[in-house]
Amino acid sequence: MEDTINSKFDANSGQIFRITYKNRDFQIRLLKRGITKDIIEVDLLLDGVIQKLLKRDKTWYFENSDADQELAKDIWRAISLRYRL
């Protein structure tokens, strides 16, 4: 069963990021607190859809798809720059 947005976070919580990927703007909201460089999964809200980023072999992927690995990499880059990881 898919998670609803309200079951994962409070509307006022979570860091918001904006990135541009292939000339498209994306709004990302972190749903997990306490981000560290050793983390291997991150829950986020990507343009209204709950997604999970997973780290495998030093590379970031979306949980259910390997199709947009570059987007996952760009999202992690924005997160790591913000948190200085």
C-alpha positions, 0 to 999 in steps of 0.5 A: 500500500502506498504511503500518503503524504500526511502519514510521512510528514507534517506540512511544516517540517522537512528541508525543501530543495529546488533543483533543475534537471534537464531544463525542468525544475523539481521541488524536493522535501526531505522527510528524514532528519539527521542526514549524515554522510554514512546514510544509505537511504533517504525518504523524500517528497519529489514533486508531490510523490514520495520517493526513496533514494538508496545508496548502492556501491557509492551510487544513488538510485531511486528505490523502484527504478534505475531509470533516472540515476542522474536525477538521484545523483543530482538530488543527493548532490544538493542534499550533501552540499546543504548539509556539508557532507 
